[in-house]
């Protein structure tokens, strides 16, 4: 792959990650879900293991969703009955330091993130890095797997991840 092609691929991946962050910030969750493949996964491994290599068969993950569970999460967060997110939290997803490498048809990216969540006079910051596996489908980039590795020793007391990181 030429330098121009590598640069173009990185810009396309950055655009996808920035679009994802913007959709989450605006609570446009159905559109967020459309960025994923039909067999996608969304993981948030526990903070007490190496999140880059965490195995869902050996550790209890904070979030371990396949596409069906992702759809259910979007539906649940959209309902008034989702008390932890009604009214919605004010969230801001900041994505930076995007690195991209291609492995055949699979594109892997790593990016740093800070997600700010403010609700009910509480402000939480989630800090870490994303690992995305991205594929091209019908001329568009789609996310096949998203892993959110938290660079935190623990969630604050009584905290939970009620938003999509």
N, C-alpha and C positions, 0 to 999 in steps of 0.2 A: 504494500500500500504506500503510495507516494505521500510526501509531507502534506501536500494540499488535500489529499483524501483523508488523511488522519485529522487534519485541522477541521475539515468539514464535518467529519463524523463526531468529533468532540463538540462542535457547536450544535449539532443536531441533538446530541445527548443532553447537553446543558439546557437547551430549549425545552426538551421533554421534562427534565427535572424541575426547571423553573415553572413550567406550566402546571406540573403536579402540585408544587408548593402553593401556587396562586389559587388553584381550584380548592385546595384544602382550607386556605385562609378565608375564602369566600363561602365556605360550606356548600360548594357545588359538588356534592358527593357522588351523584349519579355520573356526572361528567368525569370525575376523578376515576371512578370504577371503569369507565370506558377506555382508560389509558392502559389497561391490563389485558393480557391474553386470557382466553377462556380457561386455561389450566394454571393460572397464576397462583402464587403464594405470597403472603405477607407475614413476616416474622418479626418478633421483638424478643430476642433471647434474654435469659436472666443476666443480671449484672455481675453475678459471682463466678462466671465462666468466661473463657475467651469467646466473645461473640462472633468473631470471624469464623471460628471452626465449631461452634456449638452444634450439638446434634439433638434434634427434637426427640429422638428415641432414648436419649440418656439424661436429658434435663427438662425441667418443667419451664416452658417459655411463658413470658407475660402474654404474648399474642402468638398464635400459631394458626393462621387462617388459610384455607384454600379459597378458591374463587366463590364457592357457595357461601362460606362463612363471611367472606368480604361483603358479598351482596346482603346477607342478613345484618351485618354490622351497619351498612349504609341505611338500610330500611329502619333499623332500630334507632339510629342517631337522628333520623328524620322525623320521628314520632314525638308528639308532645309527652308521651309517657316515659321518654328517656330522661328521667329527672336529673341525672348528672349532667346532661347537656341541653336542658331546656330552661331558660333561654340558652342559646349557644354560648360557649366560651368565646372570648376574643382570642384568636390564635394568630401567630405569625411564624411562618416557616422560613428560616434563613438557610440557604444552601450555598456552599462555597468549596473551594479547593477540589473541583471536579477533575478526576483522573479517569481516563478511558483506555481500555485495551480490547482488541478484537481477537476472538478465538474462533476462526471460521465464521459461521453465521451468527454465533453468540457474541454479544457485546457485553463486557463487564465494566461497570463503573463503580467508583468509590468517591464519596463526597462527604465533607463535614457538614454538620447541621446543628442549629440551635432552634428549638421550637419553644416559643413563649405561649403560655396559656394563662389567661386572667379570667377569673370568675369568682363571684361572691367574696370580694375583698382578699382573695388568695391569688398569688402569682407563682406559677411553677415554671421552671426552665428545664427542658430536657436537652441534654447536650450529648453528641455522639457523632457517629458516621453511618452513612447509608452504604449498603452494598446492593447494587441493582444488577440483575441479569436482564438484558434487553434483546429483543429479536425484531426483525423486520417482517411485518405482515401486511400484505397488500399495499406496499409502498409507504407504509407508515411505521415508525418505531413504536413498539409496545413493550410494556414491562412484564416479564415472565416471573420474576421473583424480586421481592423487595425485603431486605433485612435491615432493621434499624438497631444498630449496636449502640447501646447507651454507655457513655463514658462516665458513669456515676456509680458510686459504691452501693447505693440503694435509693429507692424512692423515698421522699420525705415521709414521716409518719402519717399513716392513714391515706397516703396518696394512692391514686390508681391512674391507669392510662385510659381515660374515657374518651380521648380524642384520637384521631389517626395521626401518627407521627409521620 
